[in-house]
Amino acid sequence: MTRETLEQYSLISLYSAIVVLTLAMLGFVLYLSRSAAARAADAVVPEPVAQPVTVGGGGGALTAEPGGTDMPASRDLSRARKAAGPARMFTWLATFLVGCSIVLRGMSVHRPPLGNLHEFVAAASFVVLLGYCLWTLKRNVDWLGIFVTTPVLLMLGSATTFWYTEAAELMPSLKSGWLVIHVTVAILATGVFTLAAMMSLAYLLIDRAERNPDASQGFVGRLRRIVPPASDLERIGYGLHVLAFPLWTFTLIAGAIWARQAWASYWNWDPKEVWTFIIWVIYAAYLHARATTGVTRQKATYIALAGFACIIINYSIVNMYFVGQHSYSGV
Amino acid sequence: MTQTPEAITTKPDPVTQPTLGPLGWVRWAWRNLTSMRTALQLLLLLAVAALPGSIWPQRSINATRTADYIAAHPTMGPVLDKLGAFEVYATPWFSAIYLLLLVSLLGCVLPRTRIHLRHVRGRPPRVPAHLSRLAAYSSREVDADPAAAVADLRAALGRRYRVDVRDGHTLAAETGFAKESGNLLFHLALIGIIVGVAIGHVFGWKGDVIVPVGSSFSNTAINYDTISPGPRVDTAELPPFSLTVDRFDAVFEDRVRGDAQFGQPRDFTAYLRTVAEPGAAEKAQVLKVNHPIEMDGATIFLLGNGYAANVTVKDSRGEVVYKGATVFLPRDNNYTSSGAIKVPGAQPQELGFFGNLLPTAVITKDQGPISVFPDAREPAMALGLYEGELNPGGASGSVYTLNTKEMTVVDDANGKPLRIWITPGETVQLPDGRGSITFESVVRWAGLSIRHDPAKDLTLWSSLLALAGLLASLLVRRRRVFARVTPLAAGGSRVEIGALSKGDDPGLQEHLDRLAARIAP
């Protein structure tokens, strides 16, 4: 097959992923809205079932919904769960399609498909989706589905429109083994930061509902039946950030090593470098804030979200509008 | 510290406030500077302060773009310049933030190192009286007598724990010193990075030079187009190597038709001959982007390329007054290149040609002569001509532009400014017997950047150590396990185990349960 044909197939695969993921998102929306709408009386049923060892077991505390399928859960809640099943399947399918798209793209260009923003975002979407799918195998994280499918849909949408780049060979400065190392780790870090930011967002929403008795009757407040308590969300969010931060640090170091080879100096204050550094500093501030007595968990989480906002700026505005050596060819 | 004056004066029986002497204030300032909260604020401030450098062009990176920006913004430009927006990373305010952060870091890390060393060397603390009040707790009855139960527990804890048994029936164990060691290593390594950067800045040097194919370069300061030595570098002592560029191959995209990719560079290769020092043997080397050449005391990088025109100019007397490769600088992705050919030896007047070298030349209606592809497929030059004094007052300006202050434009037969369109191999006669210009050929040039950074290894190893320390500090768990064994009347013993952890540790109870299960299955 020719380069153009493979490129077309890759793109078709990505479009299909968008369609399937939209279905998944609708499924997760249905799941949340049905869960929130479940009659209050029904909802009492699952509440009092105490879980003896939620403190232990690492992420075991994730599942707020007690018991498995054999629990006499309320009729409304089990109806809600029916929507989550297909949504999960669609998410798996979308993950597979994005994976196919990446492989086809790689076959089209005869190199690791990590050379421009389109390829980068497709790969980061794949990391986020795969991470979430594997998580669903271990825990019930259906409530998180909406927080995963929505940002990934936005990412894939941008990758196929504003950031689309024709399949082609790389420019000389990108032809290096460091491309795979630096960019792959950057993609992993970005993927995990995305999941972490979504968890932080969920934490802030649930936390507000927990602390405000009025809000607990609202949509978010009613979701507390299926979503773990805020303190658990915060801790999981922290765990994800702890995973992503060293990856980001490595991205920075590997980038510097490569920069020394390609641009003669390991640090050039290139806009992208500056932003990678800013992001690193903000997340470092988050880790410090969380370890500082007197800084509330909420405040620390806001810092983490500021870091994620900078990641978004880094991949959108900085890439597109700031003049620098990281300007991606073809956008 | 935050008490208001009213609060003091309105009190009927004023309490004597402890007054701070100069030393007290210094101590107060130090304590505040080295507090975690200050470090946090400085970190956020550093992030904000780094921002402007990505928004405005930086003089140290691209002086031309900076000058253009200031010229285009006559009101805001100079104000921003005063504030340091074009040299953010060298401004006092930026330096102040990172130096304060450095001091804060040292003030925090050094005492912590002392405490940590004491912990590592010291005994674990005594077993608390009420183990059930600890974060995790478990109690089991075992058949073994107390001494055997303690021994079992010690075995169950394994080698990761440092165990301290007191009075034969209490046990204290600690693990995870690597967490704090890693934390301290990370912060100390950051200092190593900053020191490495500073040494590189002071003792390193870098120079850029354009070498056309067929030309040579020897590594002395005068031969560089630009050179920026560190403050403690003696430019007379640069390593004495030299090089010749024999060939330069460039490949551009001509298969993919999309606007974004067509004409993009694909491969640049320069073939050099290097000589380590005068008299040494020549060595053929290949220089590519991403594949620098390491010389003794410097590294050669390929950072740019473009076109030079081999030109011969004869003056009114018919004498060859100019012959050689004239470098033109690319102005766009298709290498529309501009430059100047300065002929000071021409008679009766000095001549100055200016204009564009177009590797794949096309004359368009709207834009005039432009290049439509970066490779040299249809090269041509579009030139104009001035005559007069090239360097008024002896000042030599840029080699790529003409200073036309003391020059007049040369017109053609119709009284319009002369336009010369010339392709390789052609000779064009200049009007009124001024002589002729011959465009012999087009050659490529290699833009070399030659650098020396004596501390790059220090910086690299420091950053890798920082990463290792970071991983340890984030992933290792610091735990303490305490146990008390009491004999039971009916034989056997009761083992109470409690555990503590630093920071969040959702797995602590499970860890303790597993431990308990190992001694009492």
Chai-1 contact restraints between the chains, C-beta under 6 A:
chainA,res_idxA,chainB,res_idxB,connection_type,confidence,min_distance_angstrom,max_distance_angstrom,comment,restraint_id
A,V55,B,Q509,contact,1.0,0.0,6.0,A-B,restraint_1
A,G56,B,Q509,contact,1.0,0.0,6.0,A-B,restraint_2
A,G56,B,E510,contact,1.0,0.0,6.0,A-B,restraint_3
A,G57,B,E510,contact,1.0,0.0,6.0,A-B,restraint_4
A,G58,B,P506,contact,1.0,0.0,6.0,A-B,restraint_5
A,G58,B,G507,contact,1.0,0.0,6.0,A-B,restraint_6
A,E166,B,V256,contact,1.0,0.0,6.0,A-B,restraint_7
A,E166,B,G258,contact,1.0,0.0,6.0,A-B,restraint_8
A,E166,B,Q261,contact,1.0,0.0,6.0,A-B,restraint_9
A,A168,B,V256,contact,1.0,0.0,6.0,A-B,restraint_10
A,A168,B,Q261,contact,1.0,0.0,6.0,A-B,restraint_11
A,E169,B,R266,contact,1.0,0.0,6.0,A-B,restraint_12
A,M171,B,Q264,contact,1.0,0.0,6.0,A-B,restraint_13
A,M171,B,P265,contact,1.0,0.0,6.0,A-B,restraint_14
A,P172,B,P265,contact,1.0,0.0,6.0,A-B,restraint_15
A,P172,B,D267,contact,1.0,0.0,6.0,A-B,restraint_16
A,P172,B,F268,contact,1.0,0.0,6.0,A-B,restraint_17
A,P172,B,V289,contact,1.0,0.0,6.0,A-B,restraint_18
A,S173,B,V289,contact,1.0,0.0,6.0,A-B,restraint_19
A,S176,B,N290,contact,1.0,0.0,6.0,A-B,restraint_20
A,R235,B,D504,contact,1.0,0.0,6.0,A-B,restraint_21
A,V242,B,L474,contact,1.0,0.0,6.0,A-B,restraint_22
A,P246,B,L470,contact,1.0,0.0,6.0,A-B,restraint_23
A,P246,B,L471,contact,1.0,0.0,6.0,A-B,restraint_24
A,T249,B,L467,contact,1.0,0.0,6.0,A-B,restraint_25
A,T249,B,L470,contact,1.0,0.0,6.0,A-B,restraint_26
A,I253,B,S463,contact,1.0,0.0,6.0,A-B,restraint_27
A,Q261,B,N290,contact,1.0,0.0,6.0,A-B,restraint_28
A,A262,B,N290,contact,1.0,0.0,6.0,A-B,restraint_29
A,A264,B,F301,contact,1.0,0.0,6.0,A-B,restraint_30
A,A264,B,S449,contact,1.0,0.0,6.0,A-B,restraint_31
A,A264,B,R451,contact,1.0,0.0,6.0,A-B,restraint_32
A,W269,B,G53,contact,1.0,0.0,6.0,A-B,restraint_33
A,W269,B,Y89,contact,1.0,0.0,6.0,A-B,restraint_34
A,P271,B,S54,contact,1.0,0.0,6.0,A-B,restraint_35
A,V274,B,A50,contact,1.0,0.0,6.0,A-B,restraint_36
A,V274,B,G53,contact,1.0,0.0,6.0,A-B,restraint_37
A,V274,B,S54,contact,1.0,0.0,6.0,A-B,restraint_38
A,I278,B,A47,contact,1.0,0.0,6.0,A-B,restraint_39
A,I278,B,A50,contact,1.0,0.0,6.0,A-B,restraint_40
A,V281,B,L43,contact,1.0,0.0,6.0,A-B,restraint_41
A,V281,B,L46,contact,1.0,0.0,6.0,A-B,restraint_42
A,V281,B,A47,contact,1.0,0.0,6.0,A-B,restraint_43
A,I282,B,A47,contact,1.0,0.0,6.0,A-B,restraint_44
A,A284,B,L43,contact,1.0,0.0,6.0,A-B,restraint_45
A,A285,B,L40,contact,1.0,0.0,6.0,A-B,restraint_46
A,A285,B,L43,contact,1.0,0.0,6.0,A-B,restraint_47
A,A285,B,L44,contact,1.0,0.0,6.0,A-B,restraint_48
A,H288,B,L40,contact,1.0,0.0,6.0,A-B,restraint_49
A,A289,B,L40,contact,1.0,0.0,6.0,A-B,restraint_50
A,T292,B,M36,contact,1.0,0.0,6.0,A-B,restraint_51
A,F322,B,S54,contact,1.0,0.0,6.0,A-B,restraint_52
A,S329,B,Q264,contact,1.0,0.0,6.0,A-B,restraint_53
A,G330,B,A260,contact,1.0,0.0,6.0,A-B,restraint_54
A,G330,B,Q261,contact,1.0,0.0,6.0,A-B,restraint_55
